[in-house]
Amino acid sequence: MWKQLICLAIAGAALIASPAMAQENARQEAARRAQALKTLPPDAARRLFGQVTTAAPGAGHAIGFYSRGCYAGGVQMANTGETWQVMRLSRNRSWGTPRLVRFLQKFSADAASVTGWQGILIGDMAQPRGGPMLTGHASHQLGIEADIWLRPMTGRVYSAAEREEVSSTDLVRKDKLDIDPRTYSASHVQLLKLAASSPHVARVFVNPAIKKALCRDAGADRAWLRKVRPTWGHNYHFHVRLSCNSGDACRNQPPPPPGDGCGKELDWWFRPEVLHPKPRPPGKPPRALTMADLPPACQAVLQAP
């Protein structure tokens, strides 16, 4: 059974690209975008959706799957609120369905209450119309996902320039086997519990070392741990994935496996061959997704005025 659970964990991880990119500053991101535009074929969906700067009109609804989809009726999260600040503004990825924006606004206020922080710092949400991103994530395509930094928001309002350079907090030890007690705190437990306890949330992705710490520190109330799934990286931020709404044209993942996920399926991530995999021989890069790989409705979303 636990081998099946591992396969599910790997499948979930495959939907999320290198989380190290989440901390890149504006110069690094610009260089990556330039390289992508130079090398991607003209019909790559990443190229097409990645250069759209405005939302598609219509009611906010998600279309397709987390790694192959889009959405209409997007709204942009305000850069600054009483209990949130959006980071890396130059990426123009602070968009989502109205439902995601409402969730983040409420979550930020609740997070401030349970953690004692002033609020949260928000990383990538979605592009204005979703779809495959020009750089970074393989998911974040439906306007119902967001990265939330593991660095507390303080009373200071960052300038636009600072939001491009400030980095989040790494909660994981250098050996990747556990959290760093100098940066990890009880407030992080409460923050992640709050996210995973929401009925609107389908998954919360964290580094395996953070999942291990949560398993240790959760106490008797453990039901919420089921939604917290280990995946590569995610030591600076966690990834919140909402479920598809009844009015959406999108497809949910299967529910997480039963249990708290703190047994053998978690131990697998700490095997030496998993923590330190051998380099793969160079090969042909995977084929870039085209519009034909996305739901037909995404063509209309892309072409909408």
C-alpha positions in Angstrom: 0.0 0.0 0.0 2.7 2.5 0.9 4.4 2.1 -2.5 1.1 3.2 -4.1 1.0 6.2 -1.8 4.5 7.1 -2.9 3.4 6.9 -6.5 0.7 9.4 -5.7 3.1 11.7 -4.0 5.4 11.6 -7.0 2.5 12.3 -9.3 1.6 15.4 -7.2 5.2 16.6 -7.2 5.3 16.3 -11.0 2.7 19.0 -11.3 5.0 21.6 -9.7 8.2 22.8 -11.3 11.4 23.7 -9.5 10.5 25.7 -6.4 14.0 27.3 -6.4 12.7 29.6 -9.1 10.2 31.1 -6.6 13.1 33.0 -4.9 14.7 34.4 -8.1 14.9 38.2 -8.2 13.7 40.3 -11.1 17.0 40.1 -13.0 17.1 36.4 -12.8 13.5 36.0 -13.8 14.0 38.4 -16.7 16.9 36.3 -18.0 14.9 33.1 -17.7 12.0 34.7 -19.6 14.3 35.9 -22.3 15.8 32.4 -22.7 12.4 30.8 -22.8 11.2 33.2 -25.5 14.4 32.5 -27.5 14.0 28.7 -27.4 10.3 27.9 -27.2 8.5 27.0 -30.5 6.1 29.6 -31.7 3.0 27.4 -30.9 4.1 26.6 -27.3 1.2 27.3 -24.9 3.8 28.7 -22.4 4.8 31.3 -24.9 1.2 32.3 -25.8 -0.2 32.5 -22.3 3.0 33.8 -20.8 2.8 37.0 -22.8 -0.8 37.9 -22.1 -1.0 40.8 -19.7 -4.8 41.2 -19.1 -7.6 38.9 -17.9 -10.2 37.3 -20.1 -13.7 38.7 -19.6 -16.5 36.6 -18.1 -17.5 34.9 -14.9 -14.5 33.5 -13.0 -14.2 29.8 -13.7 -11.4 27.3 -14.1 -11.1 25.1 -17.1 -9.2 21.8 -17.4 -6.7 20.4 -15.0 -4.1 22.0 -12.7 -1.2 21.3 -15.1 -3.2 21.6 -18.4 -5.8 24.4 -18.2 -6.7 28.0 -18.0 -9.4 30.3 -16.5 -11.6 33.2 -17.4 -12.8 36.2 -15.4 -9.5 36.7 -13.6 -9.0 39.4 -11.0 -5.7 40.8 -9.7 -4.9 40.6 -6.0 -4.2 44.1 -4.6 -0.5 44.5 -4.0 -1.0 45.4 -0.3 -3.7 44.8 2.2 -4.0 45.1 5.9 -2.8 41.5 6.4 -0.9 40.7 3.1 1.7 41.9 0.7 2.3 40.5 -2.8 5.9 39.8 -3.8 7.7 39.7 -7.1 5.3 42.1 -8.7 7.2 42.3 -12.0 6.1 38.7 -12.8 2.5 39.8 -13.2 1.4 36.5 -11.5 -0.8 38.0 -8.8 -4.0 37.0 -10.7 -6.6 34.3 -10.0 -10.3 33.5 -10.0 -12.4 35.8 -7.7 -12.7 32.7 -5.4 -8.9 32.5 -5.0 -8.6 36.2 -4.2 -11.4 36.0 -1.6 -9.8 33.0 -0.1 -6.4 34.7 0.3 -7.9 37.8 1.7 -9.7 35.8 4.4 -6.8 33.4 5.0 -4.4 36.3 5.5 -6.5 37.8 8.2 -7.0 34.4 9.9 -3.3 33.7 9.6 -2.5 36.9 11.4 -4.8 35.9 14.2 -3.4 32.4 14.7 0.3 33.1 14.2 0.7 36.5 15.8 2.3 37.7 12.5 1.1 41.0 10.9 0.0 38.9 7.9 1.4 36.8 5.0 3.6 37.4 2.0 2.1 36.0 -1.2 4.3 34.7 -4.1 3.1 33.4 -7.4 -0.6 32.9 -8.0 -1.5 32.7 -11.7 -1.0 34.5 -15.0 -3.9 36.8 -16.0 -5.5 34.0 -18.0 -3.8 31.1 -16.4 -2.4 28.5 -18.8 1.2 27.1 -18.7 3.7 29.7 -17.3 6.5 31.0 -19.4 8.9 30.1 -16.6 8.7 28.1 -13.5 5.6 26.2 -12.4 3.9 23.3 -14.2 0.7 23.9 -12.3 -0.8 27.3 -11.2 -2.8 27.2 -14.5 -6.4 27.4 -13.2 -6.4 30.5 -11.1 -7.0 28.5 -7.9 -3.5 28.0 -6.6 -1.0 30.3 -4.7 2.4 30.2 -3.1 2.6 31.6 0.4 6.0 32.5 1.8 7.2 31.0 5.1 8.6 34.4 6.1 6.3 36.4 8.4 4.9 39.7 7.2 5.9 42.5 9.6 4.5 46.0 10.0 6.8 47.2 7.2 5.4 47.8 3.8 8.0 46.8 1.2 8.6 49.1 -1.7 8.2 47.7 -5.3 11.9 47.4 -5.6 12.3 45.5 -2.3 9.6 43.1 -3.3 11.8 42.0 -6.2 14.9 41.3 -4.0 13.7 40.2 -0.5 13.8 36.5 -0.1 11.7 34.2 2.1 12.9 32.0 5.0 14.3 28.6 4.5 12.9 26.2 7.2 14.9 23.2 6.2 18.3 22.0 7.5 21.2 21.8 5.1 21.2 18.0 5.2 17.5 18.0 4.2 16.7 15.5 6.9 14.7 17.9 9.2 13.7 21.4 9.8 16.1 24.1 11.0 15.1 25.0 14.6 16.5 28.5 14.1 13.8 29.3 11.6 11.0 26.9 12.1 8.5 27.8 14.8 5.1 27.0 16.3 3.6 29.8 14.2 4.5 27.8 11.1 2.6 24.8 12.4 -0.5 27.0 13.0 -0.2 28.6 9.6 -0.1 25.3 7.8 -2.8 23.8 9.9 -5.0 26.7 9.1 -4.5 26.2 5.3 -5.0 22.5 5.4 -8.1 22.7 7.6 -10.0 24.8 5.1 -12.8 23.0 3.3 -11.9 24.9 0.1 -8.3 23.5 0.0 -7.5 20.2 -1.8 -3.7 20.1 -1.1 -1.0 21.9 0.7 2.5 21.1 -0.7 5.5 21.4 1.6 9.1 20.1 1.8 9.3 16.6 3.2 11.3 17.8 6.2 8.5 20.3 7.0 5.9 17.5 6.7 8.1 15.4 9.1 8.1 18.3 11.6 4.3 18.8 11.3 3.8 15.0 12.0 5.9 15.4 15.1 4.3 18.6 16.3 0.6 18.2 15.3 -0.6 16.7 18.6 -3.8 14.8 18.9 -5.7 16.7 16.1 -4.2 15.1 13.0 -6.9 15.0 10.4 -5.6 18.1 8.7 -2.2 16.4 8.0 -3.8 14.3 5.3 -3.9 17.3 2.9 -0.3 18.3 3.6 1.7 16.5 0.9 5.5 16.3 0.7 7.1 17.4 -2.5 10.5 18.6 -3.8 11.8 22.0 -2.7 9.1 24.1 -1.0 11.4 24.9 1.9 10.8 28.7 1.4 7.1 28.7 0.7 4.1 26.4 0.7 1.7 25.8 -2.1 -2.1 26.0 -1.6 -4.3 24.3 -4.1 -8.0 24.9 -4.0 -10.5 22.3 -5.1 -12.5 22.9 -8.3 -15.8 24.6 -7.7 -19.1 23.1 -8.7 -19.5 25.7 -11.4 -16.0 25.2 -12.8 -15.1 23.2 -15.9 -12.1 21.7 -14.2 -11.1 18.3 -12.9 -10.1 17.6 -9.3 -7.3 15.3 -8.2 -8.3 12.2 -6.4 -8.6 12.8 -2.7 -5.3 12.3 -0.7 -4.7 8.7 0.5 -6.3 7.9 3.9 -4.4 8.6 7.1 -2.1 11.4 8.2 0.7 10.6 5.7 3.3 10.3 8.5 4.3 6.6 8.0 6.4 4.7 5.5 5.3 6.9 2.6 7.0 9.9 4.3 10.1 7.8 5.2 10.7 7.2 1.5 11.6 10.8 0.9 14.5 10.6 3.3 16.3 7.6 1.6 19.8 8.6 0.5 19.1 7.8 -3.1 16.0 10.1 -3.0 17.7 13.0 -1.1 20.8 12.8 -3.3 19.8 11.3 -6.7 22.4 10.5 -9.3 22.5 13.0 -12.2 20.5 12.0 -15.1 22.2 11.7 -18.5 21.4 14.6 -20.8 18.5 13.9 -23.1 16.0 15.6 -25.4 13.9 18.1 -23.5 10.2 17.3 -23.1 7.9 18.5 -25.8 6.4 21.9 -25.0 2.7 21.9 -24.5 0.7 23.4 -27.4 -2.9 24.7 -27.4 -4.0 21.3 -28.7 -2.9 19.8 -25.3 -5.3 22.1 -23.4 -9.1 22.0 -23.3 -10.6 23.6 -26.5 -12.2 26.3 -24.3 -8.7 27.6 -23.5 -8.3 28.8 -27.1 -11.3 31.1 -26.7 -9.9 32.3 -23.3 -6.5 33.1 -25.0 -8.1 34.9 -27.9 -10.6 36.9 -25.9 -10.1 40.7 -26.1 
